[in-house]
Amino acid sequence: MITAYIGLGSNLLDPLAQLRKAVRAVADLPQSRLRRVSNAYRSAAVGPGEQPDYLNAVIQLDTDLEAPRLLAALQAIEQHQGRVRTVRWGPRSLDLDILLYGDARIDSPTLSVPHPAMRERNFVLYPLAAIAGPQLLLPDGEYLGTLTASCPRGDLVDTGLRLVD
């Protein structure tokens, strides 16, 4: 099985409920096993116009699904939970991103892994570090702890809210 890390985010339609429902849906994916789930973190929206704050989290998933099939499954979960893709970086009911897929580097028209913006996003790095630890070695040979040390926490808040029972 490959260990994948998935970023979750929502700022519409009861974000906490959206994240909890998404975690349950990911846990039900075939050929996959949910391993760890971070708490929900609150962050200011990154994107156009005024938007509500986001709730973000990261999950660790062991899976036998190939990366394109995993992406398709995650996009189906987004659609099922009301995701509408209209404005880039606009508000959304649910966003699911493959952050890491084992030690793979993928650059295709539909998928880039490691996620190209994760290095600058505190709302990805800190929840990832909470479940994977700073010693996680990324595909480029850098440790996660090095990235978190150079990415200010800013207004990111660990809400303490759990996404699983």
N, C-alpha and C positions, 0 to 999 in steps of 0.2 A: 504494500500500500504506500501511496505517496502522502506526505503530510502537506496539506494546503492551509494557508491562513486566508480568511475571508474577512474583509472589512464590511461593516454594516452601518448605514446612516439613514436617518429619517428626520424630517421637520414638519410633516403634515399628517393629518388624520390620526392623532394620538400616537406620537412617535414611540413611546414606551411599548404600547400594545403592538405596534408594527414590528419592532425589533424582536419582541418575545415570540410573535407568530412566525417571523422569519427563521428564528433559531429552531423552532419546532419543525418547520418545513425542511430546513437543511438537514436536521437530524434524521428525517425520514427518507433522504435520498438513497437510491439503491447503491449497493457496493460501497457504502460509506459509513463512517462511524464518527460521531461528534466526540471530540476529546476534551476540549476546554472552551470556556466562554468567559470573556472579560465582563466586568461591570459595565453599565452604561455611563458614558462620559458626555457632559454637556459642553458644546462649543458654539462660538459665533459662526454664523453662516459665511461661507466663502462663495461668492457669486454675485450676480447682478441684482440691483435693487435691494429694497428692504425685505428681509426674510426672517422668519422665526429662527431661534437657535436650533441647532441640531442635537440629537442624541446619537452617539456613535458607539460602536463596540467592535471587537475582533473575536472571531472564533477559530479554533483549530479543528481541522477535519482531516481524518485519515480516509483516503478514497482510492478506489481502483478506477474511477472514471477518468478518462483522458481529459486534459485541460479544456478542449473545445466542448466536450459533452458536459463538463462541470459548468462552464460558462453558460451554455444553453439552459441548463437546469436552473441556475441562479436567475437568469433573465425571465424564465417562466414563473418563478416565485415572485419576482418584482411585478410582473404583469398581473398575476393573480391577486396581488395586494394593492392594485390600483395605480401602479407606476405609469405615468404618461411622460414620454420624452418630447418636450417641446422646446424648452430653453436650456442651453448648455449651462450647467452649474446652477440651474434654477431650483426652486423648492421642489421637494419630492416626498412621496409617501414612503418610498423605500429605495435604497441604493445598495447593491451587493457587488463588491469588487474582489476579484482574486488578487490578493497582495503578493503571495508567494505560492509556488507550486513546486515543492521539493527544492532542489537546487537548479531547477530549469530556468533557462532564459528563453522567453518566447517573444517574438516580434512579428506579428501577423497583422493583416488589416483589421481583424476583429479583437485581438487580444495582445496585450503587452504585459509580460511578467518578467521580473518584479514590476509591480505597479509603478508607472513612471513618476508619479508625484508623491509617493509615500515618504520619500526622504525628507520632504519639507513640511509634512502634515503632522502636527502634534497630535491631532485627533486620531491618527492611525498609529503612530510610533508608541505612544504611551500605553494604550490598551494592548497593543501587540507585546510590548515589554512586560506587561502585567501577567500575561499568560505564557509567554515563551522565555522570558528572562533576558537580561542584557547580553548573555553569552551566545545568543542565537547568531550563527554565522550566516550571512546573506550570500547569495550566489556570486557577488562581486568580491567576496573575501573580507568584507567589512563586518564588524560586530554591531548588533543592534544597539548595544550600550554606547557605542561611539556616536551613532546617529542621534540618540535621545540626548546625549550630553551637548550636542551642537544645535539642538532644536528646542528653543525656549518653550516652556509649558504654557506661558501666556495666560489667557483666560480659561483654559481647559480645566474642567472640574470633574473629578471622579464622583459621581452622584451616590455611589454606594448601592445603587439599585441593581439587583441581580436579574438576569434575563432567563434563568432556569430555576426550577425549584430544587 
